[in-house]
Amino acid sequence: MLARMAADLPLPVHLPAVIDGLATNPALPGPMIRRLFAWRPGRGEVAGRPDLTEELIAEIIATDDHWLLHSLALNKHLPDGFRIRLAAHPDEAVRSALVVRAESAPREMLERLVDDPVPRVRACLAEDDDTPPDLRARLAADPDPAIRATLAKHWTQAPEEVRRTLLTDPEPQVRAAACATYFARLPHPVPPSDLLPALLADPVTRAGAVVHAVLDEEAFRRLAEDPDSEVRAEVARHPDLPPPVRDVLAVDPALAVRVKVFARADTPEPLRARIHAAVHELSPTWKDPEPEADEEALDLWYENMFATTALRILRLEWVAADPLPHIDSPYVSFRVSAALGKELPADAVARLLDDEEEMVRLTMAANAPHLVDPRTAESIERRYRRRDKFTFWWDTKEVLAFAPETLHRFATDPEPRLRSFAPRDPQLPAELAEQLAADPEERVRHAVAGHRRLPLPALLRLLADPSDRVARAAAASPHLPVESMERLLDLVGL
């Protein structure tokens, strides 16, 4: 019967996507894995499998195919001997990919790559926190200033001698990266106190140094008039900012500076309200820059246009540390920050879970999913809409759990999002799984494509789904019969 079904397999609409899915199928037999080495339209997915034998790995390397080797280099199960071998491969993308698995890489491989002639490879090592510290420190003397700047931006907890070297680098781009207002990692580093005078005097490091410096009132006033709005913004968040200077910065022409004043714990509430109103009034009306505008003018325009969003996405540690006074704040960012607080009482949690702003509800639910009762959990998911780019992460996570009976009810819900949750139950009845496989919504069909209870005819139909994403998921299902796998390989001549 299986052989007959395989012979009657509908022709996939997205055959390349199906073959790519098949390449990742955990139930794919060894001989079929080898046949996929000749598949060129894909990106070498088969070389990323965790079950490759040393014999198969050697065959992949012998193909010298870019995508197969790139995927193999990213394979965390690759034996050390092969990693060392690939570290000498002429393709720089392959050598760079090896660094992604630096946490388990042999030292011999990393020692070769830290002296790689191609900057891209060394940059990958500079970025990776799993690069051994002694090898990473060598990059502080790299001949390419872009590599040194990359190291400064990513290695925020480097030993002091390394950070001193970067902070005093002869190249401005390296010093700017080493003493910045933004780093690629947390926590942000604090410059050595003896270097602060020089860093404050240097235009490229001044903004990054301000908040760490001990300043008198005259210095505050002088820096509050700095032509660089980034410097003024950092002055606005200095912990010792005098109230008179704070009030001057509250009406700064750069709205990003006002946002920093808004976020201060010591800003009087009437002033905070005025800043909030002014930003919302001015930001949408900001004129577009002239075609010949320089980079500084473009940055200012962008910050002013982004200012209302900046108010919404603030995350304030001082609010999270004392959340109760802020759970009914008129400001979204304050309520979100309150939702990040610890040990909130039940009534506060309930209010935040029912907040009118989705960002608040989702933050509270993610911070304490164990406090979300089933009825509220369903309400949160039912109300969710991907309308805010700052809450899209919720669409990719399973934060809230539902009982099997609830998931079964979701299978026939009018809301596609909830129907897509039903396959989370491994014991979902076969008739519900089959119904979901014929759902008009792509996300629902995709969610059920690999389900263990999905009847075989429905699974085979999904191989010919009009959505390449669904078809790929069906081909990757471990419940796909070997006969069907064979038929798919035959269709592409493998």
C-alpha positions in Angstrom: 0.0 0.0 0.0 2.8 2.4 0.9 4.5 1.7 -2.4 1.3 2.5 -4.3 0.8 5.7 -2.3 4.4 6.7 -3.1 3.8 6.0 -6.8 0.8 8.3 -6.7 2.7 11.1 -4.9 1.4 14.4 -6.3 4.1 16.5 -8.0 5.3 19.1 -5.6 4.8 22.7 -6.6 7.9 23.7 -4.9 10.2 20.7 -5.6 13.5 22.4 -4.6 12.0 23.4 -1.2 10.8 19.8 -0.7 14.2 18.4 -1.4 15.8 20.9 1.0 13.3 19.8 3.7 14.1 16.1 2.9 17.8 16.9 3.4 17.0 17.7 7.1 14.6 14.8 7.7 16.0 12.9 10.7 14.6 9.6 9.4 16.4 9.9 6.0 18.3 6.6 5.4 22.1 6.8 5.0 22.2 5.8 1.3 19.7 8.7 0.6 21.9 11.1 2.5 24.7 10.3 0.1 22.5 10.8 -2.9 21.7 14.4 -1.8 25.4 15.4 -2.1 24.7 15.9 -5.8 21.8 18.4 -5.1 22.9 21.8 -6.2 19.8 24.1 -6.2 19.8 24.2 -2.4 22.3 25.6 0.2 23.9 22.4 1.3 21.4 21.6 4.1 22.3 17.9 4.1 25.8 18.8 5.3 24.4 20.2 8.5 22.9 16.9 9.6 24.0 15.6 13.0 24.2 12.0 11.9 27.0 12.3 9.3 29.6 9.6 9.5 33.3 10.4 8.9 33.1 8.6 5.6 30.2 10.9 4.5 32.0 14.0 5.7 35.0 13.1 3.7 32.8 12.7 0.6 31.2 16.1 1.2 34.7 17.7 1.4 35.7 16.0 -1.8 32.8 17.6 -3.7 34.4 21.1 -3.0 30.9 22.6 -3.3 30.7 26.0 -1.6 27.3 25.5 0.0 27.9 22.0 1.2 31.2 23.0 2.7 29.7 26.2 4.3 26.9 24.1 5.9 29.5 21.5 7.0 31.6 24.2 8.7 28.5 25.3 10.6 27.7 21.8 11.8 28.3 21.6 15.5 28.8 17.9 15.3 31.8 18.1 13.0 34.8 16.2 14.4 37.8 18.3 15.3 40.0 16.8 12.6 37.8 17.9 9.9 37.5 21.4 11.4 41.3 21.8 11.4 41.3 20.6 7.8 38.6 23.1 6.7 40.6 25.9 8.5 43.0 25.7 5.5 40.3 25.7 2.9 40.7 28.5 0.2 37.1 29.6 0.6 37.0 32.4 3.2 33.3 32.0 3.8 33.9 28.4 4.9 36.7 29.5 7.2 34.5 32.3 8.7 31.7 29.8 9.2 34.0 27.6 11.4 34.2 30.4 13.9 30.4 30.2 14.6 31.1 27.0 16.6 34.1 28.4 18.4 32.8 27.3 21.8 33.6 23.7 20.9 36.4 24.3 18.3 39.9 22.8 18.7 42.5 25.4 19.6 44.7 24.4 16.7 41.9 25.6 14.3 41.5 28.9 16.1 45.2 29.5 16.1 45.3 29.2 12.4 42.3 31.5 11.9 43.4 34.3 14.2 46.2 34.9 11.7 44.0 34.4 8.6 45.0 36.7 5.7 41.4 37.7 5.1 40.0 40.4 7.5 36.5 38.9 7.4 37.7 35.7 9.1 39.6 37.6 11.8 36.5 39.9 12.3 34.4 36.8 13.1 36.9 35.8 15.8 36.9 39.3 17.2 33.1 39.2 17.5 32.8 35.8 19.0 32.7 35.6 22.8 33.9 32.0 22.6 37.2 32.9 21.1 39.9 32.1 23.7 40.8 35.4 25.5 44.6 35.1 24.7 43.9 34.7 21.0 41.2 37.4 21.0 43.7 39.8 22.8 46.1 39.4 19.8 43.5 41.1 17.6 43.9 44.4 19.6 47.1 44.7 17.6 45.6 43.6 14.3 47.0 45.7 11.4 43.5 46.4 10.2 41.8 49.2 12.2 38.3 47.8 11.3 39.2 44.6 13.1 40.4 46.5 16.2 37.1 48.5 16.1 35.1 45.3 15.8 36.9 43.9 18.8 36.3 47.0 20.8 32.6 47.0 20.1 32.1 43.3 20.9 34.6 42.5 23.7 33.1 44.7 26.3 34.6 42.7 29.2 38.1 42.5 27.8 41.0 42.7 30.3 41.9 46.2 31.2 45.2 46.2 29.3 43.3 45.3 26.1 40.7 48.0 26.6 43.4 50.6 27.4 45.1 49.7 24.1 41.9 50.1 22.2 40.9 53.4 24.0 44.3 54.9 23.1 44.5 53.5 19.6 45.9 56.0 17.0 42.9 55.4 14.7 39.7 57.5 15.6 37.4 54.7 14.5 38.9 52.3 17.0 38.8 54.8 19.9 35.2 55.6 19.0 34.2 51.9 19.1 36.1 51.4 22.4 34.4 54.4 24.1 30.9 54.5 22.7 27.3 55.0 23.8 26.3 51.6 22.2 28.1 48.3 22.3 27.2 44.9 20.8 27.4 43.2 24.2 26.3 44.0 27.7 27.3 45.1 30.2 28.9 48.3 28.8 32.5 48.8 29.9 33.6 51.6 32.2 36.7 53.4 31.0 39.7 53.6 33.4 39.3 56.8 35.4 42.8 58.1 34.6 41.9 58.0 30.8 38.7 60.0 31.2 40.2 63.5 30.8 41.7 62.6 27.5 38.5 60.8 26.4 36.4 63.8 27.2 38.8 66.0 25.2 38.6 63.8 22.2 35.5 64.5 20.0 35.1 60.8 18.9 35.1 59.5 22.5 33.5 62.4 24.4 29.9 61.1 24.2 30.9 57.7 25.5 33.0 59.1 28.4 30.5 61.8 29.7 28.4 59.5 31.8 31.4 58.0 33.6 33.1 61.3 34.4 33.0 63.3 37.6 31.9 66.8 36.5 31.4 70.1 38.2 28.5 72.4 37.4 30.6 74.5 35.0 31.6 71.3 33.1 28.0 70.2 33.0 27.0 73.6 31.5 29.7 73.5 28.9 29.0 69.9 27.8 25.2 70.7 27.6 26.1 73.2 24.9 28.3 70.7 22.9 27.5 70.8 19.2 27.2 67.0 19.2 23.6 66.0 20.2 24.9 62.6 21.3 27.1 64.3 23.8 24.2 66.4 25.1 22.1 63.2 25.3 24.7 61.5 27.5 24.9 64.6 29.7 21.1 64.3 30.1 21.5 60.9 31.6 24.4 61.6 33.9 23.5 60.6 37.5 24.8 63.9 39.0 23.1 66.2 36.5 22.2 69.5 38.2 18.5 70.4 38.0 19.1 73.7 36.2 21.1 72.0 33.5 18.5 69.2 33.3 15.8 71.8 32.7 17.9 73.4 29.8 18.3 70.0 28.2 14.5 69.3 28.6 14.0 71.8 25.7 17.0 70.8 23.6 16.4 71.1 19.9 17.4 67.4 19.5 14.4 65.4 20.6 16.6 62.4 21.6 18.1 64.6 24.3 14.7 65.4 25.7 13.9 61.7 25.7 16.9 61.1 28.0 15.6 63.8 30.4 12.1 62.1 30.2 13.7 58.8 31.3 15.4 60.2 34.4 14.1 59.2 37.9 14.6 62.7 39.2 12.7 64.5 36.5 9.6 66.2 38.0 6.4 64.7 36.7 5.1 68.0 35.2 8.3 68.4 33.3 8.1 64.7 32.2 4.6 65.3 30.9 5.6 68.4 28.9 8.5 66.5 27.3 6.1 63.7 26.3 3.6 66.1 24.8 6.3 68.1 23.0 8.0 65.0 21.5 4.6 63.7 20.2 3.8 67.1 18.8 7.2 67.8 17.1 8.4 64.4 15.9 5.8 63.8 13.2 6.2 67.3 11.8 10.0 67.2 11.4 11.1 68.3 8.0 13.0 65.9 5.7 16.6 66.7 5.3 17.9 68.5 2.3 19.5 66.3 -0.4 22.9 67.7 0.3 22.6 67.2 4.1 25.7 65.8 5.8 25.8 62.7 8.0 25.3 64.7 11.2 22.2 66.3 9.9 20.8 63.0 8.7 21.5 61.5 12.2 19.6 64.3 13.8 16.7 63.9 11.4 16.5 60.2 12.1 16.6 60.7 15.9 13.9 63.3 15.8 11.7 61.2 13.6 12.3 58.2 15.9 11.7 60.1 19.1 8.1 59.0 19.7 9.1 55.4 19.2 12.1 55.9 21.5 9.7 57.0 24.3 7.7 53.8 23.9 10.6 51.3 23.9 12.5 52.8 26.9 13.3 50.1 29.5 13.9 51.8 32.9 15.7 49.9 35.6 14.7 52.3 38.3 11.0 51.7 37.4 11.5 47.9 37.4 13.2 48.1 40.8 10.1 49.9 42.3 7.3 48.9 39.9 4.1 49.5 41.9 4.0 53.3 41.6 4.1 52.9 37.8 1.7 50.1 36.9 -1.0 52.8 36.0 1.5 55.3 34.5 0.2 57.2 31.4 3.5 56.2 29.7 3.7 52.8 27.9 7.4 52.4 28.6 6.9 52.9 32.3 4.2 50.2 32.4 6.4 47.9 30.4 9.3 48.5 32.7 7.0 47.9 35.7 6.0 44.6 34.1 9.7 43.6 34.2 9.7 44.0 38.0 10.2 41.1 40.4 7.6 39.7 42.9 4.7 41.9 41.8 1.5 41.3 43.8 -1.3 39.4 42.1 -3.5 42.5 41.5 -0.7 44.4 39.8 0.1 41.4 37.6 -3.6 41.1 36.7 -3.8 44.8 35.7 -0.7 44.6 33.6 -1.9 41.4 31.9 -5.0 43.3 30.9 -3.3 46.5 29.9 -4.7 48.3 26.8 -1.2 48.2 25.2 -0.1 44.8 23.8 3.5 45.5 24.6 2.7 45.7 28.3 0.5 42.6 28.3 3.1 40.5 26.5 6.0 41.7 28.6 4.1 40.8 31.8 3.2 37.4 30.4 6.8 36.7 29.3 8.2 37.8 32.7 5.9 35.6 34.7 4.1 33.0 32.6 3.5 30.9 35.7 1.2 33.6 37.0 -1.0 33.7 33.9 -4.2 31.7 34.4 -5.7 29.7 31.5 -8.5 32.2 30.8 -6.1 35.2 30.7 -3.6 33.2 28.6 -6.3 32.5 26.0 -7.3 36.2 26.1 -3.8 37.4 25.5 -3.2 35.0 22.6 -6.7 35.8 21.1 -6.0 39.6 21.2 -2.5 39.3 19.8 -2.0 40.9 16.4 1.4 41.4 14.8 0.9 45.1 14.4 3.8 46.4 16.4 7.3 45.6 15.2 8.5 45.6 18.8 6.2 42.7 19.8 6.8 40.5 16.7 9.0 38.2 18.9 5.8 36.9 20.5 4.9 35.3 17.2 7.9 32.9 17.3 7.8 31.8 21.0 5.6 29.4 23.0 5.5 31.4 26.2 2.1 30.3 27.5 1.1 26.7 27.8 -2.4 25.3 27.3 -4.1 22.0 28.4 -4.7 19.3 25.8 -8.5 19.9 25.9 -7.9 23.6 25.2 -5.7 22.8 22.3 -8.3 20.4 20.9 -10.9 23.2 21.1 -8.5 25.6 19.4 -8.3 23.2 16.4 -11.8 24.4 15.3 -11.4 28.0 16.4 -12.3 30.8 14.0 -8.9 32.5 14.8 -6.1 31.0 12.6 -3.5 31.8 15.2 -5.2 29.7 17.8 -5.8 26.8 15.3 -2.0 26.8 14.7 -1.5 26.0 18.4 -3.5 22.8 18.3 -0.6 20.6 17.0 1.4 21.5 20.2 -0.5 18.5 21.7 1.5 15.3 20.7 -1.7 13.3 21.2 -3.9 15.5 19.0 -6.6 13.2 17.5 -5.9 12.2 13.9 -9.1 13.6 12.6 -8.3 17.0 14.0 -4.7 16.8 12.5 -6.1 15.9 9.1 -8.6 18.8 9.3 -5.8 21.2 10.1 -3.7 20.0 7.2 -6.5 21.2 4.9 -6.8 24.6 6.6 -6.9 27.6 4.4 -4.2 29.4 6.5 -0.6 28.6 5.7 0.6 28.9 9.3 -1.9 26.3 10.4 -0.8 23.8 7.8 2.8 24.4 8.6 2.2 23.8 12.3 0.7 20.4 11.7 2.9 19.2 8.8 5.3 17.2 11.0 2.8 16.0 13.6 3.0 12.3 14.5 -0.8 11.8 14.4 -1.2 13.3 10.9 -2.6 10.6 8.6 -0.3 9.7 5.8 -2.5 10.8 2.9 -2.8 14.3 4.4 1.0 14.4 4.9 1.6 13.4 1.3 -0.8 16.1 0.1 1.2 18.7 2.0 4.3 17.9 -0.1 2.4 19.6 -3.0 1.2 22.5 -0.9 1.1 25.9 -2.6 3.3 27.2 0.2 7.0 26.3 -0.1 7.3 26.7 3.7 4.6 24.1 4.3 5.9 21.7 1.6 9.4 21.9 3.1 8.0 21.1 6.6 6.2 18.1 5.2 9.3 16.7 3.6 11.2 17.1 6.9 8.6 15.1 8.8 10.2 12.0 10.3 6.9 10.2 9.6 7.3 10.4 5.9 7.7 6.8 4.5 11.0 5.8 3.0 9.1 4.9 -0.3 8.0 8.5 -0.6 11.5 9.8 0.1 12.8 7.5 -2.7 10.1 8.9 -5.0 11.1 12.5 -4.3 14.8 11.8 -5.0 13.8 10.1 -8.3 11.8 13.2 -9.3 15.0 15.3 -9.3 17.2 12.6 -10.7 19.2 11.9 -7.6 
